[in-house]
Amino acid sequence: MKKISILLLLILAFLNKANAQCAMCKAVVESGGDTSQAEGLNSGILYLMAFPYLLVGVLLYFIFKYRRKFKL
C-alpha cells in the first residue's frame, strides 16, 4: 500500500507538467482567442490519456498478485 501511495504522489506531482499535451490542438484552439476552450480541450485529452495507463496498471497488479500466489 505504501508503494501505491508513493506512486500516486509522484503522478500528482508531475500532473502539472503534463498539462502541455497536444500542442497542435491547443495552438489551433487558442488562435481563436478563447483560452478557456483550449484548457477544456487539453483537460479532455489528459483525461483520455489516463485510462490506458490505469488499465495496464490494474492488469500488472493482477498478474503480480497471481504470480505471487502460485509462486510461478
KESE-219999 format. One line per field, with one value per residue: residue number from 1; residue in one letter; y, z, x of N, C-alpha, C, O in turn. Coordinates in steps of 0.2 Angstrom, whole numbers. Each point is the difference from the previous one (the first is absolute). Layout:
i = NUM / ... $
aa = A / ... $
n.north = Y / ... $
n.up = Z / ... $
n.east = X / ... $
ca.north = Y / ... $
ca.up = Z / ... $
ca.east = X / ... $
c.north = Y / ... $
c.up = Z / ... $
c.east = X / ... $
o.north = Y / ... $
o.up = Z / ... $
o.east = X / ... $
***
This chain:
i = 1 / 2 / 3 / 4 / 5 / 6 / 7 / 8 / 9 / 10 / 11 / 12 / 13 / 14 / 15 / 16 / 17 / 18 / 19 / 20 / 21 / 22 / 23 / 24 / 25 / 26 / 27 / 28 / 29 / 30 / 31 / 32 / 33 / 34 / 35 / 36 / 37 / 38 / 39 / 40 / 41 / 42 / 43 / 44 / 45 / 46 / 47 / 48 / 49 / 50 / 51 / 52 / 53 / 54 / 55 / 56 / 57 / 58 / 59 / 60 / 61 / 62 / 63 / 64 / 65 / 66 / 67 / 68 / 69 / 70 / 71 / 72 $
aa = M / K / K / I / S / I / L / L / L / L / I / L / A / F / L / N / K / A / N / A / Q / C / A / M / C / K / A / V / V / E / S / G / G / D / T / S / Q / A / E / G / L / N / S / G / I / L / Y / L / M / A / F / P / Y / L / L / V / G / V / L / L / Y / F / I / F / K / Y / R / R / K / F / K / L $
n.north = -6 / -5 / -11 / -7 / -3 / -8 / -10 / -4 / -4 / -10 / -8 / -2 / -7 / -11 / -1 / 3 / -8 / -6 / 8 / -5 / -4 / -9 / -1 / -10 / -10 / -4 / -5 / -11 / -7 / -4 / -8 / -9 / -4 / -9 / 8 / 7 / 6 / 10 / 9 / 6 / 8 / 10 / 7 / 6 / 9 / 10 / 6 / 6 / 10 / 6 / 3 / 6 / 11 / 6 / 3 / 8 / 11 / 4 / 4 / 10 / 8 / 2 / 7 / 11 / 6 / 2 / 8 / 10 / 2 / 3 / 11 / 7 $
n.up = 0 / 6 / -2 / 5 / 11 / 2 / -1 / 8 / 9 / -1 / 3 / 11 / 4 / -3 / 9 / 10 / 4 / 7 / 7 / 0 / 5 / -6 / 0 / -5 / 6 / 7 / -5 / -3 / 8 / 3 / -8 / 4 / 5 / -6 / 8 / 1 / -9 / -1 / 7 / -4 / -8 / 3 / 3 / -8 / -4 / 6 / -1 / -9 / 3 / 6 / -7 / -8 / 2 / -2 / -11 / -5 / 3 / -5 / -11 / -1 / 1 / -9 / -8 / 2 / -2 / -11 / -5 / 3 / -6 / -11 / 4 / -5 $
n.east = 4 / 7 / 1 / -8 / 1 / 7 / -3 / -6 / 6 / 3 / -7 / -2 / 8 / -1 / -7 / 5 / 7 / -6 / 3 / 9 / -8 / 5 / 10 / 1 / -1 / 8 / 8 / -2 / 2 / 10 / 1 / -5 / 9 / -4 / 4 / -9 / -1 / 6 / -4 / -9 / 3 / 4 / -7 / -5 / 6 / 0 / -9 / -1 / 6 / -7 / -8 / 4 / 1 / -10 / -3 / 6 / -3 / -9 / 1 / 5 / -8 / -7 / 4 / 0 / -10 / -2 / 5 / -5 / -10 / 1 / 1 / -7 $
ca.north = 6 / 6 / 1 / 3 / 7 / 4 / 0 / 5 / 7 / 2 / 1 / 6 / 5 / 2 / 2 / 7 / 0 / -4 / 5 / 2 / -5 / 2 / 7 / 2 / 1 / 6 / 6 / 1 / 2 / 6 / 6 / 4 / 4 / -3 / -4 / -4 / -5 / -4 / -4 / -5 / -5 / -3 / -4 / -6 / -4 / -4 / -4 / -6 / -3 / -3 / -6 / -6 / -1 / -3 / -7 / -4 / -1 / -5 / -7 / -2 / -2 / -7 / -5 / 0 / -4 / -7 / -3 / 0 / -5 / -7 / -1 / -2 $
ca.up = 0 / 1 / -7 / -4 / 2 / -3 / -7 / -1 / 1 / -6 / -6 / 1 / -1 / -7 / -3 / -3 / -6 / -5 / -2 / -7 / -5 / -7 / -2 / -6 / 1 / 4 / -4 / -4 / 4 / 2 / -5 / 0 / 5 / 6 / 3 / 4 / -5 / 0 / 6 / 0 / -4 / 3 / 6 / -3 / -3 / 6 / 2 / -5 / 0 / 6 / 1 / -2 / 6 / 6 / -2 / 0 / 7 / 3 / -3 / 3 / 7 / 1 / -2 / 5 / 6 / -2 / 0 / 7 / 3 / -2 / -1 / -7 $
ca.east = -4 / 5 / 2 / -5 / -1 / 6 / -2 / -5 / 3 / 5 / -4 / -3 / 5 / 1 / -6 / 0 / 4 / -4 / -5 / 2 / -1 / -3 / 2 / -3 / -7 / -1 / 2 / -6 / -6 / 2 / 1 / -7 / -1 / -3 / 4 / -4 / -2 / 6 / 1 / -4 / 2 / 6 / -2 / -3 / 5 / 3 / -4 / 1 / 6 / 1 / -3 / 4 / 5 / -3 / -1 / 6 / 2 / -5 / 2 / 6 / -2 / -3 / 5 / 5 / -3 / -1 / 6 / 3 / -4 / 2 / 8 / 2 $
c.north = 6 / 1 / 3 / 8 / 5 / 1 / 5 / 7 / 2 / 1 / 7 / 6 / 2 / 1 / 7 / 1 / -3 / 4 / 3 / -5 / 3 / 8 / 2 / 2 / 7 / 7 / 2 / 3 / 7 / 6 / 3 / 5 / -2 / -5 / -5 / -7 / -5 / -4 / -6 / -6 / -4 / -5 / -7 / -5 / -4 / -5 / -7 / -4 / -4 / -7 / -6 / -2 / -3 / -8 / -4 / -1 / -5 / -7 / -2 / -1 / -7 / -5 / -1 / -4 / -7 / -4 / -1 / -6 / -7 / 0 / -2 / 3 $
c.up = 0 / -7 / -4 / 2 / -2 / -7 / -1 / 2 / -5 / -6 / 1 / 0 / -7 / -5 / -3 / -6 / -6 / -3 / -7 / -5 / -6 / -1 / -6 / 1 / 5 / -4 / -4 / 4 / 3 / -5 / -1 / 6 / 6 / 3 / 4 / -4 / -1 / 6 / 1 / -5 / 2 / 6 / -3 / -3 / 6 / 3 / -4 / 0 / 6 / 0 / -3 / 5 / 6 / -2 / 1 / 7 / 3 / -2 / 4 / 7 / 1 / -2 / 6 / 6 / -2 / 1 / 7 / 3 / -2 / -1 / -6 / -2 $
c.east = 4 / 2 / -5 / -1 / 6 / -1 / -5 / 2 / 5 / -4 / -3 / 5 / 2 / -6 / 0 / 5 / -3 / -5 / 1 / -1 / -4 / 0 / -3 / -7 / -1 / 2 / -6 / -6 / 2 / 0 / -7 / -1 / -3 / 4 / -3 / -2 / 6 / 2 / -4 / 2 / 6 / -2 / -4 / 5 / 4 / -4 / 0 / 6 / 1 / -3 / 4 / 5 / -4 / -2 / 6 / 2 / -4 / 2 / 7 / -1 / -2 / 5 / 5 / -3 / -1 / 7 / 3 / -4 / 2 / 8 / 2 / 6 $
o.north = 5 / 6 / 5 / 4 / 5 / 5 / 4 / 5 / 6 / 5 / 4 / 5 / 6 / 1 / 1 / 4 / 2 / -2 / 3 / 0 / 5 / 3 / 6 / 5 / 4 / 5 / 6 / 5 / 5 / 6 / 6 / 4 / 3 / -6 / -6 / -5 / -6 / -6 / -5 / -6 / -6 / -5 / -5 / -6 / -6 / -5 / -5 / -6 / -5 / -5 / -5 / -6 / -4 / -4 / -6 / -5 / -4 / -5 / -6 / -5 / -3 / -6 / -6 / -4 / -4 / -5 / -5 / -3 / -4 / -6 / -4 / -1 $
o.up = -3 / -2 / -5 / -5 / -2 / -3 / -5 / -4 / -2 / -4 / -5 / -2 / -1 / -6 / -6 / -4 / -6 / -5 / -3 / -5 / 1 / -1 / 0 / -3 / -2 / 1 / -1 / -3 / 0 / 2 / -2 / 0 / 6 / -2 / 2 / 3 / 0 / -1 / 2 / 2 / 0 / 1 / 3 / 1 / -1 / 2 / 3 / -1 / 0 / 3 / 3 / 1 / 3 / 5 / 2 / 2 / 4 / 4 / 1 / 3 / 4 / 3 / 1 / 3 / 5 / 2 / 2 / 5 / 5 / -2 / -1 / -5 $
o.east = -1 / 1 / 2 / -1 / -1 / 1 / 1 / -2 / 0 / 1 / 0 / -2 / 1 / 1 / -2 / -2 / 2 / -4 / -4 / 4 / -3 / -4 / -2 / -3 / -4 / -3 / -1 / -3 / -4 / 0 / 0 / -4 / 0 / 0 / 3 / 0 / 0 / 3 / 2 / -1 / 1 / 3 / 1 / 0 / 1 / 2 / 0 / 0 / 4 / 3 / 0 / 2 / 4 / 1 / 0 / 2 / 3 / 0 / 0 / 4 / 2 / 0 / 2 / 3 / 1 / 0 / 3 / 3 / 1 / 2 / 5 / 3 $
***
